[in-house]
Amino acid sequence: MKLNTNYLNLAESYLFSTIAKKVNAYQAANPDKQVLRLGIGDVTLPLAPVVIEAMHQAVDEMSKKETFKGYGPEQGYAFLKDSVQGYYARMGVTLEGDEIFISDGAKSDCGNILDIFDTDNVVLVPDPVYPVYVDTNVMSGRKILYMNANAENGFLPMPDDSVHADIIYICSPNNPTGAAYTLDQLKVWVAYAKKNNAVILYDAAYECFTGEGVARSIFQIEEAKTCAIEICSFSKTAGFTGTRCGYTVVPKALMFDGVSCNKLWLRRQTTKFNGVSYIVQRGAAAVFSEEGEKQIQANLAIYQNNARIIAQTMDELGIFYTGGKHSPYIWLQCPNGMKSWDFFDLLLNEIQVVGTPGSGFGKNGEGFFRLTAFGSEQTTKEACARIKKLLSK
Ligand code: PLP
């Protein structure tokens, strides 16, 4: 028996455990100090009432012989796929029902989708990066190339025609940088993917935060249906991080050497996945009802307002940052050329504010820092007031 020793090539991730250790040690030594956490990438508001109501009803259905549900379709119930289809239609994107695959979240699909691609493909990821893109490819031994995202390109790298790639990761709005591509920029990526006979894996987990002027779905570009897969989630849209539901769009027009990616993915899912629970899918479908969209928007508006408060603070301090506008993340340059962890220590020790050191997301993250808008308005305002006082000294 031989193990998959590619796992031994994974870099240990110390980022969040080191943060937790430092914060716990600080709090233990200073029990009277109130620590404010602006580092979390998880939502904090509860599920919307329409979602809860739909899930309660679904639980009741499960209690009666006549309405009980056993195994459902692996790729998701038609009622939820119809809702997702309607959601895309409202942004001007036409999808067929069987191009939509319901999943238990974007993280699993980011990893699972690689099953349909050979390990002998060159992967292109941005640096800094959401670590899942890197680690899932290291696990299967693929070669990974990094593209520089930095202050010069606004953390939105564009294709380098001298580099060949087969699998391209684009996350927009981006985690951790909050930067979001325009449709014109994505068109350049689509052209590059076509030229390289490559596939774009487009992570749209934060599309719900986008406004005018930036892309929401890569399929707003019609030609992308021949070179892209989109992975999305109810996690940030509707607070499903603990409930678990997402969707992946694999267009039928996506073919390589005459083979349909949609067919391969369907085969993969029907073989290795038994679908998302009926109760959760009912809750997810309620998100895209008229009332659901209203309630979801009310929650998103709270996070968006927090993002605005943080961005405004950076504007007032004259600090360079990306994000904050189409994203719950504010990615800021540490003042006075400080390193990410030094800035982390400064904020924790001096004003008891916790963020995430940018260096934990890649070498280009050094000297940068991520703050998130998922806290309460009160915490966000208080943290920003402390940051302003500290940095305007
Ligand atoms: N993609 C990105 C870029 C993320 O930041 C996250 C979670 O933070 C995910 C995917 C995971 O989403 P899900 O909760 O649907 O697995």
Boltz pocket constraint, residues with backbone or C-beta under 6 A from the ligand:
constraints:
  - pocket:
      binder: B
      contacts: [[A, 41], [A, 104], [A, 105], [A, 106], [A, 107], [A, 108], [A, 130], [A, 171], [A, 173], [A, 174], [A, 175], [A, 203], [A, 205], [A, 232], [A, 233], [A, 234], [A, 235], [A, 240], [A, 241], [A, 245], [A, 246]]
      max_distance: 6.0
